[in-house]
Amino acid sequence: MWRWRPLSPVLPAPVSLGEGGTPPVPLRHLPGVRIKDERADPTGSFKDRMASPAAPWARDRGFGTVAVAPTGHAAVSTAAYAAAAWAVRHGRGDGYAPP
């Protein structure tokens, strides 16, 4: 998942809720072709891959709030990973982020 990390700007360690490692699923109409089933990610979206490094990045720069358009999976994923990132900062692994 992070094979291109050496080419990226320095980012904090991503918070992981178990994203990635999604199963390849064969396509019925194209024999021999498989696609990744991103519904197996923690929030059911491929947006988890974006939120995993983005939330700790915002946390480490002192932002107390993160915001995205509440139009779909990006908002759900960002909320989940932001809660986890701030919980890690406060020494809690149970998902609780203090106000």
Secondary structure by P-SEA (a helix, b strand, c coil): ccccccccccccccccccccccbbbbbcccccbbbbccccccccccccccaaaaaaaaaaacccccccccccaaaaaaaaaaaaaaaaaaccccccccc
